[in-house]
Amino acid sequence: MTKRRPKGPNDELARVKESQEAELNGLLKAIGERVLDLRSRLALSQKQVGERAGVTGTYIYMVEGGGQNLTVGSLARIAAALEVPIRDLFPDDPAAPVSNQALERLSAAFERISVTMSTYVDATAKQHQQATEFVEVVRRLGPLGEHVLAALKAEHGKDKGRAGGPPSS
């Protein structure tokens, strides 16, 4: 029968150290995956990224595999080589605060979307108004106007059928 040794502070320290090692290895692997993804998006080789960052292609290979412990300086140079802020090399953490730079980019994107939507809505409203005015003018022509409107509706239906929609009758 094996005697169990009471758990002491050294056992707890070893458990914490193991947990931290596992967390570090997971972080290095996640960073490596991000480097690989960003490098692939830029269509760069490991050697090219290494040259840009002042390290070897083998170093980038090891980073991408999660087997290279990195310094902050190395991370910064790799991020610059990949044309991203250093923060983008780390895995997403929903609890992490969003950087001002990310908020500014997001705000600018929303502004562009808003302008585009506003332009579209304005153009659509203007087109609708012009179409309504056109129909009113044509209707004032009496039976001839009604004939023109019927012909336009028929032509519009043919166009829809050619565009891949169901043909109208």
Secondary structure, DSSP 8 states (H G I E B T S, - for coil): --------HHHHHHHHHHHHHHHHHHHHHHHHHHHHHHHHHTT--HHHHHHHHTS-HHHHHHHHTT-----HHHHHHHHHHTTS-GGGGS---TTS---HHHHHHHHHHHHHHHHHHHHHHHHHHHHHHHHHHHHHHHHTTTHHHHHHHHHHHHHHHHHHHHTTS----
